[in-house]
């Protein structure tokens, strides 16, 4: 890949990744505010705002970061499966997506709080914890990007990974 194209993809990757951290942080703040609020209308409104953030930000940004990251790995000396830090970033991003798909439920929370109803505190804090896990995973991936531990994945003579 030509250097200018590679740099363009790298810029797209960095922007999408940083924006994803910001989007998840916004969800953490909204979710924590909804959990701590004593105002049912505010709680419901906060949960309703989360879905547009996820669908307009989280999903597209995750896909852009994933696609651009794999593209960079396939077209550079880093590879996708040559270095532990690259594999770690891939696994962390997939885990962020998985947590978002299977543990984070803003639409369910908005439906549960409609009409001024309250939701079990454990369920609310569970949503905060899911987002907290996502932000920690994204920060870990960012740290790996900066420090790039040099340890490589070794392939034995039989083609097995070590």
PyMOL commands that set and color helices and strands:
alter all, ss='L'
color gray80, all
select helices_A, chain A and resi 3-36+40-74+84-102+106-112+114-116+121-147
alter helices_A, ss='H'
color red, helices_A
deselect
rebuild
show_as cartoon
